[in-house]
Amino acid sequence: MTVYIDPPTWPGHGRLWSHLVSDVSYEELHAFAASVGCPPRAFERDHYDVPSHRYADAVRAGAVEVSSREVVVLLTKAGLRRRKGARPRQD
């Protein structure tokens, strides 16, 4: 299981946020997120938003640190990228 996390540089709600993603499946991502205490409401389209104070917890649990740009590349290559405003997939 490999999940990835970018640095907490995304501002929102008075704090900074990271993005937690998988390059394998959403099931893998959901399982990892649950194991580090991310609530389901933190999932947005193709990633979990992780507050900066939980970043180190995710890394200690095995999330691989990557750049924000690499998060997009990983999601796109895996076919898991869900762009904002895009039509829902018909699986």
C-alpha positions in Angstrom: 0.0 0.0 0.0 1.4 3.4 -1.0 -0.3 6.7 -0.4 1.2 10.1 -1.0 0.9 13.4 0.8 2.0 16.9 -0.3 3.2 19.6 2.0 0.6 21.6 4.0 0.6 24.7 1.9 -3.0 25.0 0.9 -4.9 27.7 3.0 -8.5 27.3 4.1 -10.5 27.8 7.2 -7.7 29.5 9.0 -5.1 26.7 8.6 -2.9 25.0 6.0 -3.8 21.7 4.4 -2.2 18.8 2.6 -3.7 16.4 0.1 -3.6 12.7 0.7 -3.9 10.5 -2.4 -3.4 7.0 -3.7 -2.1 5.9 -7.1 -3.8 2.5 -6.9 -7.4 2.9 -5.8 -9.9 4.9 -3.8 -10.4 1.8 -1.6 -6.7 1.9 -0.6 -6.9 5.6 0.0 -10.1 5.3 2.2 -8.5 2.5 4.3 -5.3 4.5 4.9 -7.2 7.7 5.7 -9.4 5.8 8.2 -6.3 4.3 9.8 -4.8 7.8 10.5 -8.1 9.2 11.7 -9.2 11.2 8.7 -13.0 11.6 8.8 -15.0 10.7 5.7 -16.0 14.3 5.3 -12.4 15.2 4.6 -12.6 13.3 1.2 -13.0 15.6 -1.8 -13.3 14.1 -5.3 -10.0 12.3 -5.4 -8.1 13.2 -2.2 -8.4 13.7 1.5 -7.7 17.2 2.9 -5.3 16.8 5.9 -4.7 19.7 8.3 -1.1 20.6 8.9 -1.1 19.4 12.5 -1.9 15.8 11.2 0.8 15.8 8.4 3.5 14.2 10.5 1.0 11.5 11.7 0.3 10.5 8.1 4.0 10.4 7.2 4.7 8.3 10.3 2.0 5.9 9.2 3.6 5.5 5.8 2.4 8.3 3.5 5.2 9.2 1.1 6.0 12.9 0.9 5.8 14.4 -2.6 5.3 17.8 -4.2 1.9 19.2 -4.9 2.6 18.9 -8.6 3.5 15.2 -8.2 0.2 14.6 -6.5 -1.6 15.7 -9.7 0.7 13.6 -11.9 0.2 10.5 -9.7 -3.6 10.8 -9.8 -3.6 11.4 -13.5 -1.3 8.5 -14.4 -3.5 6.2 -12.2 -6.7 7.4 -13.9 -8.0 8.5 -10.5 -8.0 12.3 -11.1 -11.4 13.9 -10.7 -11.2 17.5 -11.7 -13.4 20.1 -10.0 -16.6 20.7 -12.1 -16.1 17.5 -14.2 -19.0 15.3 -14.9 -19.3 12.3 -12.6 -17.8 9.1 -14.0 -20.2 6.4 -15.3 -18.6 3.3 -13.9 
